[in-house]
């Protein structure tokens, strides 16, 4: 009976995701790490031009992969800085508008007492 999953190679152990058979804690940790990295590689291929290498040779491939990783990390850092800066500016704007609103309310109340 042929195997339902895999490729039929008997000399190498093929790990199939979703199975617990033979997974040691260290191996499970590595598989979780790989599952976390896979989407990042997909984003670098689609957004970071990792899909097509323009540098020559295996050294060029390695350099290009490192540069794509650096660019991806810089984009993530800039997005985080942008989110923090937006939050800070929102708080400052709300604080300023609340202060002006209170000042206007007090001036209106003072005018009514005159």
N, CA, C and O atoms as a MOPAC input file, in Angstrom:
PM7 MOZYME 1SCF
protein

 N      0.84800 1    -1.18300 1     0.00000 1
 C      0.00000 1     0.00000 1     0.00000 1
 C      0.89200 1     1.24300 1     0.00000 1
 O      1.72100 1     1.39300 1     0.89700 1
 N      0.74500 1     2.13400 1    -0.97600 1
 C      1.58700 1     3.34500 1    -1.01300 1
 C      1.20400 1     4.31800 1     0.09600 1
 O      0.07600 1     4.33100 1     0.59000 1
 N      2.19300 1     5.13200 1     0.46500 1
 C      1.94900 1     6.13800 1     1.50100 1
 C      1.00900 1     7.20100 1     0.98200 1
 O      1.04600 1     7.55700 1    -0.19600 1
 N      0.17600 1     7.70200 1     1.85400 1
 C     -0.78400 1     8.72300 1     1.44700 1
 C     -0.14800 1    10.10200 1     1.41300 1
 O     -0.51400 1    10.92700 1     0.57700 1
 N      0.80000 1    10.36800 1     2.30800 1
 C      1.43300 1    11.68000 1     2.35800 1
 C      2.93900 1    11.50900 1     2.26000 1
 O      3.47600 1    10.45100 1     2.58900 1
 N      3.60100 1    12.52800 1     1.81600 1
 C      5.04800 1    12.48100 1     1.70400 1
 C      5.46200 1    12.17100 1     0.28900 1
 O      4.66500 1    12.30100 1    -0.64000 1
 N      6.72300 1    11.75600 1     0.11400 1
 C      7.23200 1    11.52100 1    -1.23000 1
 C      7.84000 1    10.14600 1    -1.39000 1
 O      8.42200 1     9.85000 1    -2.43400 1
 N      7.72100 1     9.29900 1    -0.38300 1
 C      8.19000 1     7.92800 1    -0.50200 1
 C      9.65400 1     7.71600 1    -0.17800 1
 O     10.12300 1     6.58500 1    -0.30500 1
 N     10.40000 1     8.71300 1     0.22600 1
 C     11.81100 1     8.56000 1     0.56500 1
 C     11.90000 1     7.91500 1     1.94300 1
 O     11.29800 1     8.39500 1     2.90300 1
 N     12.65300 1     6.82800 1     2.03000 1
 C     12.76000 1     6.09500 1     3.29600 1
 C     14.02100 1     6.43200 1     4.07500 1
 O     14.06900 1     6.19300 1     5.28200 1
 N     15.05500 1     6.98400 1     3.41900 1
 C     16.32600 1     7.22800 1     4.09100 1
 C     16.33000 1     8.51000 1     4.91200 1
 O     17.15800 1     8.66200 1     5.81000 1
 N     15.43600 1     9.41600 1     4.62600 1
 C     15.36500 1    10.68900 1     5.33100 1
 C     14.02300 1    10.79700 1     6.02700 1
 O     12.99100 1    10.43100 1     5.46500 1
 N     14.04000 1    11.29600 1     7.24400 1
 C     12.79200 1    11.45600 1     7.98000 1
 C     12.11700 1    12.75600 1     7.53600 1
 O     12.70900 1    13.83300 1     7.60600 1
 N     10.88200 1    12.63500 1     7.08400 1
 C     10.12100 1    13.78800 1     6.62200 1
 C      9.13500 1    14.16100 1     7.71700 1
 O      8.32700 1    13.33500 1     8.14200 1
 N      9.20300 1    15.40600 1     8.17400 1
 C      8.29500 1    15.87600 1     9.20700 1
 C      7.07700 1    16.50000 1     8.54500 1
 O      7.19800 1    17.41900 1     7.73500 1
 N      5.92400 1    15.99900 1     8.89300 1
 C      4.68300 1    16.50300 1     8.33900 1
 C      4.01500 1    17.34200 1     9.40900 1
 O      3.83100 1    16.88900 1    10.53900 1
 N      3.65000 1    18.57000 1     9.05400 1
 C      3.06400 1    19.45900 1    10.04600 1
 C      1.72800 1    18.90700 1    10.53300 1
 O      0.97600 1    18.30100 1     9.77100 1
 N      1.45200 1    19.12400 1    11.79500 1
 C      0.20100 1    18.67400 1    12.38200 1
 C      0.27500 1    17.30300 1    13.01900 1
 O     -0.69200 1    16.86600 1    13.64300 1
 N      1.39700 1    16.61300 1    12.87900 1
 C      1.54000 1    15.30500 1    13.50300 1
 C      2.43700 1    15.41700 1    14.72400 1
 O      3.39500 1    16.19000 1    14.73100 1
 N      2.12800 1    14.65400 1    15.74000 1
 C      2.91600 1    14.67500 1    16.98300 1
 C      3.85400 1    13.48500 1    17.07700 1
 O      4.63800 1    13.39300 1    18.02200 1
 N      3.79000 1    12.58500 1    16.13100 1
 C      4.55700 1    11.34400 1    16.20800 1
 C      6.06200 1    11.62800 1    16.15400 1
 O      6.56300 1    12.15200 1    15.15900 1
 N      6.76900 1    11.28500 1    17.21400 1
 C      8.22100 1    11.41800 1    17.24100 1
 C      8.73100 1    12.82300 1    17.46700 1
 O      9.91300 1    13.08600 1    17.24600 1
 N      7.88500 1    13.72600 1    17.89500 1
 C      8.32800 1    15.10700 1    18.10500 1
 C      8.82000 1    15.28100 1    19.53700 1
 O      8.04200 1    15.20400 1    20.48800 1
 N     10.10700 1    15.51300 1    19.67600 1
 C     10.66400 1    15.80500 1    20.99000 1
 C     10.36900 1    17.26500 1    21.31900 1
 O     10.01800 1    18.03200 1    20.42300 1
 N     10.50300 1    17.66800 1    22.58200 1
 C     10.26900 1    19.08600 1    22.91700 1
 C     11.16700 1    20.04600 1    22.13600 1
 O     10.72800 1    21.12300 1    21.73300 1
 N     12.41900 1    19.65500 1    21.92400 1
 C     13.33200 1    20.52400 1    21.16500 1
 C     12.88700 1    20.62600 1    19.71000 1
 O     12.93600 1    21.70300 1    19.11600 1
 N     12.45400 1    19.51100 1    19.14000 1
 C     11.98400 1    19.51200 1    17.75700 1
 C     10.68500 1    20.30400 1    17.62900 1
 O     10.49100 1    21.01900 1    16.64600 1
 N      9.80500 1    20.18300 1    18.60100 1
 C      8.55600 1    20.94700 1    18.58400 1
 C      8.84700 1    22.44600 1    18.64400 1
 O      8.17200 1    23.24200 1    17.99200 1
 N      9.85700 1    22.82500 1    19.43000 1
 C     10.24300 1    24.23700 1    19.52600 1
 C     10.76400 1    24.74200 1    18.17600 1
 O     10.43000 1    25.84900 1    17.75400 1
 N     11.57900 1    23.93200 1    17.50500 1
 C     12.09200 1    24.32500 1    16.19100 1
 C     10.96400 1    24.43900 1    15.16700 1
 O     10.97300 1    25.34400 1    14.33200 1
 N      9.99900 1    23.53200 1    15.22700 1
 C      8.87500 1    23.59700 1    14.29000 1
 C      8.01800 1    24.83500 1    14.53600 1
 O      7.52700 1    25.45100 1    13.59000 1
 N      7.83600 1    25.20300 1    15.81900 1
 C      7.08600 1    26.43200 1    16.11800 1
 C      7.82700 1    27.64700 1    15.59300 1
 O      7.21000 1    28.57200 1    15.06500 1
 N      9.14500 1    27.65300 1    15.73300 1
 C      9.95400 1    28.76400 1    15.23300 1
 C      9.84200 1    28.86600 1    13.71100 1
 O      9.73000 1    29.95900 1    13.15600 1
 N      9.87200 1    27.71200 1    13.05000 1
 C      9.74300 1    27.71800 1    11.59600 1
 C      8.36500 1    28.22800 1    11.18200 1
 O      8.24500 1    28.96400 1    10.20200 1
 N      7.33600 1    27.84500 1    11.91400 1
 C      5.98800 1    28.30800 1    11.60300 1
 C      5.86800 1    29.81600 1    11.77000 1
 O      5.07400 1    30.45500 1    11.08000 1
 N      6.65200 1    30.38900 1    12.68100 1
 C      6.63200 1    31.83800 1    12.87900 1
 C      7.40100 1    32.55900 1    11.77400 1
 O      7.07100 1    33.69600 1    11.43700 1
 N      8.41500 1    31.91700 1    11.20800 1
 C      9.26400 1    32.55300 1    10.21200 1
 C      8.66400 1    32.46700 1     8.80400 1
 O      8.87600 1    33.36600 1     7.99100 1
 N      7.92300 1    31.40300 1     8.51100 1
 C      7.37200 1    31.20300 1     7.17100 1
 C      6.58500 1    32.40300 1     6.64500 1
 O      6.80000 1    32.79500 1     5.49800 1
 N      5.67400 1    33.01400 1     7.43500 1
 C      4.96400 1    34.18300 1     6.90300 1
 C      5.88900 1    35.36200 1     6.60200 1
 O      5.65100 1    36.11100 1     5.65400 1
 N      6.93100 1    35.52700 1     7.39800 1
 C      7.88200 1    36.61900 1     7.16300 1
 C      8.58900 1    36.42200 1     5.81800 1
 O      8.80000 1    37.38500 1     5.08100 1
 N      8.94900 1    35.19300 1     5.50500 1
 C      9.59600 1    34.91700 1     4.22200 1
 C      8.63000 1    35.21200 1     3.08000 1
 O      9.02500 1    35.76100 1     2.05100 1
 N      7.36800 1    34.84500 1     3.26300 1
 C      6.36500 1    35.13600 1     2.24600 1
 C      6.20800 1    36.62600 1     2.01100 1
 O      6.08100 1    37.06600 1     0.86900 1
 N      6.21500 1    37.40500 1     3.08500 1
 C      6.10500 1    38.85800 1     2.94700 1
 C      7.34600 1    39.43200 1     2.26700 1
 O      7.24200 1    40.35500 1     1.45900 1
 N      8.51100 1    38.89100 1     2.59100 1
 C      9.72000 1    39.39000 1     1.93300 1
 C      9.71300 1    39.05200 1     0.44900 1
 O     10.21800 1    39.82600 1    -0.36500 1
 N      9.13800 1    37.89200 1     0.08500 1
 C      9.06700 1    37.53600 1    -1.33300 1
 C      8.11600 1    38.46400 1    -2.08500 1
 O      8.40100 1    38.86900 1    -3.21100 1
 N      6.99100 1    38.79800 1    -1.46400 1
 C      6.00400 1    39.61300 1    -2.16900 1
 C      6.29400 1    41.11000 1    -2.04900 1
 O      6.17400 1    41.83700 1    -3.03600 1
 N      6.67100 1    41.58000 1    -0.87000 1
 C      6.85600 1    43.01500 1    -0.63800 1
 C      8.30700 1    43.46500 1    -0.74100 1
 O      8.57100 1    44.61500 1    -1.09000 1
 N      9.24000 1    42.58700 1    -0.44700 1
 C     10.63700 1    42.98800 1    -0.35200 1
 C     11.50600 1    42.55900 1    -1.50000 1
 O     12.73200 1    42.60600 1    -1.39500 1
 N     10.89700 1    42.13200 1    -2.61500 1
 C     11.62700 1    41.76300 1    -3.82700 1
 C     12.56300 1    40.57600 1    -3.63300 1
 O     13.55600 1    40.45500 1    -4.35100 1
 N     12.26600 1    39.70300 1    -2.68100 1
 C     13.11400 1    38.52800 1    -2.46700 1
 C     12.85300 1    37.46100 1    -3.52800 1
 O     13.67100 1    36.55800 1    -3.70400 1
 N     11.75300 1    37.54800 1    -4.22300 1
 C     11.40900 1    36.53400 1    -5.22000 1
 C     12.38200 1    36.45400 1    -6.38000 1
 O     12.55200 1    35.38400 1    -6.96400 1
 N     13.02000 1    37.55300 1    -6.72500 1
 C     13.93600 1    37.55400 1    -7.87400 1
 C     15.24900 1    38.22000 1    -7.48600 1
 O     15.29300 1    39.41100 1    -7.17900 1
 N     16.31100 1    37.43100 1    -7.50800 1
 C     17.63800 1    37.93200 1    -7.13700 1
 C     18.35300 1    38.47200 1    -8.38000 1
 O     18.39400 1    37.81700 1    -9.42200 1
 N     18.90600 1    39.65900 1    -8.25400 1
 C     19.60900 1    40.26000 1    -9.38700 1
 C     21.13200 1    40.18700 1    -9.23700 1
 O     21.85900 1    40.64100 1   -10.12100 1
 N     21.61600 1    39.62800 1    -8.14000 1
 C     23.05400 1    39.52300 1    -7.92400 1
 C     23.56100 1    38.17000 1    -8.42100 1
 O     22.81700 1    37.19000 1    -8.42200 1
 N     24.81500 1    38.11600 1    -8.83900 1
 C     25.36300 1    36.93800 1    -9.49700 1
 C     25.96600 1    35.95200 1    -8.50200 1
 O     26.65400 1    36.35400 1    -7.56300 1
 N     25.70900 1    34.67000 1    -8.70700 1
 C     26.35600 1    33.61000 1    -7.95800 1
 C     25.72800 1    33.33900 1    -6.59700 1
 O     24.77800 1    34.00200 1    -6.18000 1
 N     26.29400 1    32.34100 1    -5.91700 1
 C     25.76000 1    31.96100 1    -4.61000 1
 C     26.06600 1    33.01700 1    -3.54700 1
 O     25.28400 1    33.20300 1    -2.61500 1
 N     27.19600 1    33.70400 1    -3.68100 1
 C     27.50900 1    34.79500 1    -2.74400 1
 C     26.52100 1    35.93700 1    -2.94600 1
 O     26.06500 1    36.54500 1    -1.97800 1
 N     26.19300 1    36.22700 1    -4.18900 1
 C     25.19600 1    37.25200 1    -4.48500 1
 C     23.83500 1    36.89000 1    -3.91600 1
 O     23.11500 1    37.75000 1    -3.40900 1
 N     23.48300 1    35.59600 1    -4.00400 1
 C     22.21800 1    35.14700 1    -3.41700 1
 C     22.19800 1    35.38000 1    -1.90700 1
 O     21.20400 1    35.85500 1    -1.35800 1
 N     23.30800 1    35.04200 1    -1.24100 1
 C     23.38500 1    35.21600 1     0.20900 1
 C     23.32000 1    36.69300 1     0.59300 1
 O     22.61200 1    37.06400 1     1.52800 1
 N     24.05400 1    37.52900 1    -0.12500 1
 C     24.04900 1    38.96700 1     0.15800 1
 C     22.65300 1    39.54300 1    -0.06800 1
 O     22.17500 1    40.35900 1     0.71900 1
 N     22.00200 1    39.11200 1    -1.14900 1
 C     20.67300 1    39.61400 1    -1.47100 1
 C     19.66400 1    39.21700 1    -0.39700 1
 O     18.79700 1    40.01400 1    -0.03600 1
 N     19.77000 1    37.98500 1     0.11900 1
 C     18.85600 1    37.54000 1     1.18000 1
 C     19.05200 1    38.36400 1     2.44500 1
 O     18.07700 1    38.75200 1     3.09000 1
 N     20.30500 1    38.63500 1     2.80600 1
 C     20.57800 1    39.44600 1     3.99700 1
 C     20.05400 1    40.87100 1     3.81100 1
 O     19.45900 1    41.43700 1     4.72800 1
 N     20.27100 1    41.44700 1     2.63800 1
 C     19.79100 1    42.80200 1     2.38000 1
 C     18.26400 1    42.87400 1     2.39900 1
 O     17.69300 1    43.84600 1     2.89400 1
 N     17.60500 1    41.85100 1     1.86500 1
 C     16.13600 1    41.81700 1     1.90900 1
 C     15.64900 1    41.71100 1     3.34900 1
 O     14.66000 1    42.34000 1     3.72500 1
 N     16.34900 1    40.91100 1     4.15100 1
 C     15.99500 1    40.80300 1     5.57100 1
 C     16.17800 1    42.12400 1     6.29900 1
 O     15.34700 1    42.50000 1     7.12500 1
 N     17.26200 1    42.83300 1     5.99600 1
 C     17.49600 1    44.15100 1     6.61000 1
 C     16.40800 1    45.14300 1     6.20600 1
 O     15.89700 1    45.88900 1     7.04000 1
 N     16.06300 1    45.14500 1     4.93600 1
 C     15.00600 1    46.03700 1     4.47700 1
 C     13.67300 1    45.72600 1     5.12600 1
 O     12.91900 1    46.63300 1     5.47700 1
 N     13.38100 1    44.44000 1     5.28800 1
 C     12.12900 1    44.03200 1     5.93800 1
 C     12.09600 1    44.49700 1     7.38900 1
 O     11.07500 1    44.99300 1     7.86600 1
 N     13.21800 1    44.33600 1     8.08900 1
 C     13.28900 1    44.77700 1     9.48600 1
 C     13.15100 1    46.29600 1     9.59700 1
 O     12.49000 1    46.79100 1    10.51100 1
 N     13.76000 1    47.02800 1     8.68900 1
 C     13.64200 1    48.48900 1     8.71200 1
 C     12.19700 1    48.91300 1     8.47300 1
 O     11.70400 1    49.83200 1     9.12700 1
 N     11.50800 1    48.24100 1     7.53100 1
 C     10.08800 1    48.55700 1     7.30200 1
 C      9.25100 1    48.29100 1     8.53700 1
 O      8.34000 1    49.05900 1     8.84500 1
 N      9.54700 1    47.20600 1     9.25400 1
 C      8.79400 1    46.89900 1    10.47600 1
 C      9.07600 1    47.93100 1    11.56700 1
 O      8.16100 1    48.34000 1    12.28100 1
 N     10.33400 1    48.35400 1    11.70100 1
 C     10.69300 1    49.36500 1    12.69900 1
 C     10.01400 1    50.69400 1    12.37900 1
 O      9.48000 1    51.34800 1    13.27400 1
 N     10.03100 1    51.09400 1    11.11000 1
 C      9.38700 1    52.35100 1    10.72400 1
 C      7.88100 1    52.30700 1    10.95900 1
 O      7.29200 1    53.30900 1    11.36400 1
 N      7.25200 1    51.16200 1    10.71300 1
 C      5.81500 1    51.04100 1    10.97300 1
 C      5.52600 1    51.16900 1    12.46900 1
 O      4.53300 1    51.77800 1    12.86500 1
 N      6.39600 1    50.59400 1    13.29300 1
 C      6.21800 1    50.69800 1    14.74600 1
 C      6.40400 1    52.14600 1    15.21100 1
 O      5.61900 1    52.64900 1    16.01400 1
 N      7.43600 1    52.80600 1    14.70600 1
 C      7.67200 1    54.21100 1    15.06900 1
 C      6.49600 1    55.07300 1    14.62400 1
 O      6.06200 1    55.96400 1    15.35400 1
 N      5.97800 1    54.80600 1    13.41700 1
 C      4.82300 1    55.55700 1    12.90900 1
 C      3.60800 1    55.38400 1    13.81800 1
 O      2.89000 1    56.34900 1    14.07900 1
 N      3.36900 1    54.15700 1    14.30400 1
 C      2.23500 1    53.90400 1    15.18700 1
 C      2.40300 1    54.60200 1    16.52800 1
 O      1.44900 1    55.17900 1    17.05000 1
 N      3.61000 1    54.55500 1    17.09100 1
 C      3.86700 1    55.22500 1    18.37800 1
 C      3.72700 1    56.73500 1    18.22900 1
 O      3.11900 1    57.38600 1    19.07900 1
 N      4.27900 1    57.29800 1    17.16200 1
 C      4.19600 1    58.73600 1    16.93600 1
 C      2.74700 1    59.18300 1    16.74300 1
 O      2.35300 1    60.24200 1    17.23200 1
 N      1.95600 1    58.38000 1    16.03500 1
 C      0.53700 1    58.69400 1    15.85300 1
 C     -0.19000 1    58.70200 1    17.19300 1
 O     -1.01200 1    59.58200 1    17.44900 1
 N      0.10800 1    57.73000 1    18.04600 1
 C     -0.52700 1    57.67600 1    19.36600 1
 C     -0.14500 1    58.88800 1    20.20900 1
 O     -0.99800 1    59.47000 1    20.87800 1
 N      1.13000 1    59.27300 1    20.18200 1
 C      1.58100 1    60.43500 1    20.96100 1
 C      0.91400 1    61.70700 1    20.45500 1
 O      0.43900 1    62.51300 1    21.25500 1
 N      0.87100 1    61.89800 1    19.14600 1
 C      0.24900 1    63.09600 1    18.59100 1
 C     -1.25200 1    63.14200 1    18.87800 1
 O     -1.80800 1    64.21700 1    19.10100 1
 N     -1.90500 1    61.98800 1    18.87300 1
 C     -3.33100 1    61.94000 1    19.19700 1
 C     -3.57300 1    62.36400 1    20.63600 1
 O     -4.49000 1    63.13800 1    20.91200 1
 N     -2.75400 1    61.86000 1    21.55600 1
 C     -2.89900 1    62.23500 1    22.96900 1
 C     -2.65000 1    63.72600 1    23.14300 1
 O     -3.40300 1    64.39100 1    23.85600 1
 N     -1.62200 1    64.26200 1    22.51600 1
 C     -1.34000 1    65.69400 1    22.63000 1
 C     -2.47100 1    66.54100 1    22.05400 1
 O     -2.83400 1    67.56400 1    22.63500 1
 N     -3.02700 1    66.12800 1    20.92700 1
 C     -4.12500 1    66.87100 1    20.31300 1
 C     -5.36600 1    66.84400 1    21.20200 1
 O     -6.02100 1    67.86700 1    21.40100 1
 N     -5.68300 1    65.66500 1    21.73100 1
 C     -6.86100 1    65.56900 1    22.60100 1
 C     -6.67700 1    66.39100 1    23.87200 1
 O     -7.61400 1    67.03400 1    24.34500 1
 N     -5.48100 1    66.36600 1    24.41500 1
 C     -5.20400 1    67.14800 1    25.62800 1
 C     -5.34100 1    68.64500 1    25.34600 1
 O     -5.91200 1    69.38700 1    26.14600 1
 N     -4.81500 1    69.07700 1    24.20500 1
 C     -4.88400 1    70.48700 1    23.82700 1
 C     -6.32900 1    70.91800 1    23.57700 1
 O     -6.74300 1    71.98500 1    24.03000 1
 N     -7.09900 1    70.09500 1    22.85900 1
 C     -8.48300 1    70.47600 1    22.56900 1
 C     -9.33400 1    70.47300 1    23.83500 1
 O    -10.23500 1    71.30000 1    23.97000 1
 N     -9.06300 1    69.55500 1    24.76800 1
 C     -9.80000 1    69.53600 1    26.03000 1
 C     -9.47200 1    70.77500 1    26.86000 1
 O    -10.35000 1    71.34900 1    27.50500 1
 N     -8.20700 1    71.18200 1    26.84000 1
 C     -7.78800 1    72.37200 1    27.57300 1
 C     -8.48600 1    73.61200 1    27.01400 1
 O     -8.96800 1    74.44400 1    27.78300 1
 N     -8.54700 1    73.74800 1    25.68600 1
 C     -9.22800 1    74.88000 1    25.06100 1
 C    -10.73500 1    74.83500 1    25.31400 1
 O    -11.37100 1    75.87700 1    25.47700 1
 N    -11.29400 1    73.65100 1    25.34700 1
 C    -12.72500 1    73.51100 1    25.60600 1
 C    -13.04800 1    73.97800 1    27.02600 1
 O    -14.03500 1    74.67900 1    27.24700 1
 N    -12.21300 1    73.58400 1    27.97900 1
 C    -12.41700 1    74.01800 1    29.36200 1
 C    -12.27800 1    75.54000 1    29.47200 1
 O    -13.06500 1    76.19200 1    30.15900 1
 N    -11.28400 1    76.09500 1    28.79800 1
 C    -11.05800 1    77.53400 1    28.84700 1
 C    -12.26700 1    78.28300 1    28.27900 1
 O    -12.69800 1    79.28900 1    28.84100 1
 N    -12.81000 1    77.78900 1    27.16600 1
 C    -13.99000 1    78.40100 1    26.57500 1
 C    -15.19900 1    78.29700 1    27.48500 1
 O    -16.00000 1    79.22900 1    27.55300 1
 N    -15.34800 1    77.17900 1    28.18700 1
 C    -16.46300 1    76.99900 1    29.11000 1
 C    -16.36000 1    77.97600 1    30.27600 1
 O    -17.35800 1    78.56600 1    30.69200 1
 N    -15.15400 1    78.14200 1    30.79800 1
 C    -14.96200 1    79.06400 1    31.91300 1
 C    -15.22700 1    80.50500 1    31.48600 1
 O    -15.83600 1    81.26300 1    32.24100 1
 N    -14.78800 1    80.89300 1    30.31000 1
 C    -15.02700 1    82.23500 1    29.84300 1
 C    -16.52700 1    82.48300 1    29.64500 1
 O    -17.02000 1    83.56700 1    29.95800 1
 N    -17.23700 1    81.50900 1    29.13700 1
 C    -18.67300 1    81.63400 1    28.95400 1
 C    -19.38500 1    81.75000 1    30.30200 1
 O    -20.34100 1    82.51500 1    30.43200 1
 N    -18.93100 1    81.00300 1    31.29500 1
 C    -19.53700 1    81.06200 1    32.61900 1
 C    -19.24800 1    82.42500 1    33.27400 1
 O    -20.11500 1    82.98100 1    33.94900 1
 N    -18.04700 1    82.95600 1    33.07900 1
 C    -17.71400 1    84.25100 1    33.62400 1
 C    -18.56600 1    85.35800 1    32.98500 1
 O    -18.97300 1    86.30000 1    33.66500 1
 N    -18.83100 1    85.24200 1    31.69100 1
 C    -19.64300 1    86.21800 1    31.00800 1
 C    -21.09900 1    86.18900 1    31.52200 1
 O    -21.75400 1    87.22900 1    31.59500 1
 N    -21.58600 1    85.01200 1    31.86800 1
 C    -22.95700 1    84.88700 1    32.34500 1
 C    -23.12200 1    85.52800 1    33.72000 1
 O    -24.19800 1    86.03000 1    34.04500 1
 N    -22.06200 1    85.51600 1    34.53000 1
 C    -22.12800 1    86.09900 1    35.86900 1
 C    -22.04000 1    87.61900 1    35.83900 1
 O    -22.39900 1    88.28000 1    36.81400 1
 N    -21.57400 1    88.17000 1    34.74500 1
 C    -21.44700 1    89.63800 1    34.68700 1
 C    -22.73600 1    90.27000 1    34.58300 1
 O    -22.81900 1    91.49700 1    34.52400 1

